[in-house]
Amino acid sequence: MSTLEQQDIAALKQHIYRLEAQVDFLYKHLALTFVENTSESDDPKIIAALKANNLIEAIKLYRERTGVGLAPAKAAVEEIRGRLGI
């Protein structure tokens, strides 16, 4: 590999590092958490309740949305919480 290619690669790596640092800063500044494992069926209200550490509200919302009983709703909400790392 030529020296010019090595310099280009080093410059790109530095640029990526700066971009990652900026994104991390924005997430922290805006109090956001990046979550890769969201599902289109995840209800934002349930996620908000979980982020607010309100498991009971999240279960209530899940039950209202789906019509399932308490135990299945609790299991589903705990699965969402675990999958999203909340």
TORKOL-4160 file (C-alpha; in steps of 0.2 Angstrom, whole numbers, padded with zeros to 4 digits, m for minus):
86
<pt num="1" X="0000" Y="0000" Z="0000"/>
<pt num="2" X="0007" Y="0017" Z="m0005"/>
<pt num="3" X="0010" Y="0031" Z="0008"/>
<pt num="4" X="m0003" Y="0041" Z="0000"/>
<pt num="5" X="m0016" Y="0028" Z="0002"/>
<pt num="6" X="m0011" Y="0026" Z="0020"/>
<pt num="7" X="m0013" Y="0044" Z="0023"/>
<pt num="8" X="m0030" Y="0044" Z="0016"/>
<pt num="9" X="m0035" Y="0029" Z="0027"/>
<pt num="10" X="m0028" Y="0038" Z="0042"/>
<pt num="11" X="m0038" Y="0054" Z="0038"/>
<pt num="12" X="m0054" Y="0044" Z="0035"/>
<pt num="13" X="m0051" Y="0035" Z="0052"/>
<pt num="14" X="m0049" Y="0052" Z="0061"/>
<pt num="15" X="m0064" Y="0059" Z="0052"/>
<pt num="16" X="m0075" Y="0044" Z="0058"/>
<pt num="17" X="m0068" Y="0046" Z="0075"/>
<pt num="18" X="m0073" Y="0064" Z="0076"/>
<pt num="19" X="m0090" Y="0061" Z="0069"/>
<pt num="20" X="m0093" Y="0047" Z="0082"/>
<pt num="21" X="m0088" Y="0059" Z="0096"/>
<pt num="22" X="m0100" Y="0072" Z="0089"/>
<pt num="23" X="m0114" Y="0059" Z="0089"/>
<pt num="24" X="m0110" Y="0053" Z="0106"/>
<pt num="25" X="m0110" Y="0071" Z="0113"/>
<pt num="26" X="m0127" Y="0074" Z="0105"/>
<pt num="27" X="m0135" Y="0059" Z="0112"/>
<pt num="28" X="m0128" Y="0064" Z="0130"/>
<pt num="29" X="m0134" Y="0082" Z="0128"/>
<pt num="30" X="m0151" Y="0077" Z="0122"/>
<pt num="31" X="m0152" Y="0063" Z="0135"/>
<pt num="32" X="m0156" Y="0050" Z="0121"/>
<pt num="33" X="m0151" Y="0032" Z="0120"/>
<pt num="34" X="m0147" Y="0024" Z="0104"/>
<pt num="35" X="m0157" Y="0008" Z="0102"/>
<pt num="36" X="m0154" Y="m0004" Z="0088"/>
<pt num="37" X="m0167" Y="m0017" Z="0092"/>
<pt num="38" X="m0183" Y="m0008" Z="0091"/>
<pt num="39" X="m0198" Y="m0016" Z="0082"/>
<pt num="40" X="m0211" Y="m0007" Z="0072"/>
<pt num="41" X="m0224" Y="m0014" Z="0084"/>
<pt num="42" X="m0215" Y="m0006" Z="0100"/>
<pt num="43" X="m0227" Y="0007" Z="0106"/>
<pt num="44" X="m0218" Y="0024" Z="0110"/>
<pt num="45" X="m0229" Y="0027" Z="0125"/>
<pt num="46" X="m0224" Y="0010" Z="0133"/>
<pt num="47" X="m0205" Y="0014" Z="0129"/>
<pt num="48" X="m0207" Y="0031" Z="0137"/>
<pt num="49" X="m0215" Y="0023" Z="0152"/>
<pt num="50" X="m0201" Y="0011" Z="0154"/>
<pt num="51" X="m0188" Y="0025" Z="0151"/>
<pt num="52" X="m0197" Y="0034" Z="0166"/>
<pt num="53" X="m0194" Y="0018" Z="0176"/>
<pt num="54" X="m0213" Y="0016" Z="0177"/>
<pt num="55" X="m0215" Y="m0003" Z="0174"/>
<pt num="56" X="m0233" Y="m0003" Z="0180"/>
<pt num="57" X="m0239" Y="0011" Z="0168"/>
<pt num="58" X="m0230" Y="0002" Z="0154"/>
<pt num="59" X="m0239" Y="m0014" Z="0158"/>
<pt num="60" X="m0256" Y="m0005" Z="0159"/>
<pt num="61" X="m0253" Y="0003" Z="0142"/>
<pt num="62" X="m0248" Y="m0014" Z="0135"/>
<pt num="63" X="m0264" Y="m0022" Z="0142"/>
<pt num="64" X="m0274" Y="m0008" Z="0135"/>
<pt num="65" X="m0266" Y="m0009" Z="0118"/>
<pt num="66" X="m0267" Y="m0028" Z="0116"/>
<pt num="67" X="m0281" Y="m0034" Z="0128"/>
<pt num="68" X="m0270" Y="m0048" Z="0136"/>
<pt num="69" X="m0270" Y="m0052" Z="0154"/>
<pt num="70" X="m0258" Y="m0046" Z="0167"/>
<pt num="71" X="m0245" Y="m0060" Z="0167"/>
<pt num="72" X="m0243" Y="m0060" Z="0148"/>
<pt num="73" X="m0242" Y="m0041" Z="0148"/>
<pt num="74" X="m0229" Y="m0041" Z="0161"/>
<pt num="75" X="m0219" Y="m0054" Z="0152"/>
<pt num="76" X="m0220" Y="m0044" Z="0135"/>
<pt num="77" X="m0216" Y="m0027" Z="0143"/>
<pt num="78" X="m0201" Y="m0036" Z="0152"/>
<pt num="79" X="m0195" Y="m0043" Z="0135"/>
<pt num="80" X="m0196" Y="m0025" Z="0127"/>
<pt num="81" X="m0186" Y="m0018" Z="0142"/>
<pt num="82" X="m0173" Y="m0031" Z="0140"/>
<pt num="83" X="m0172" Y="m0030" Z="0121"/>
<pt num="84" X="m0170" Y="m0011" Z="0122"/>
<pt num="85" X="m0159" Y="m0011" Z="0137"/>
<pt num="86" X="m0170" Y="0001" Z="0147"/>
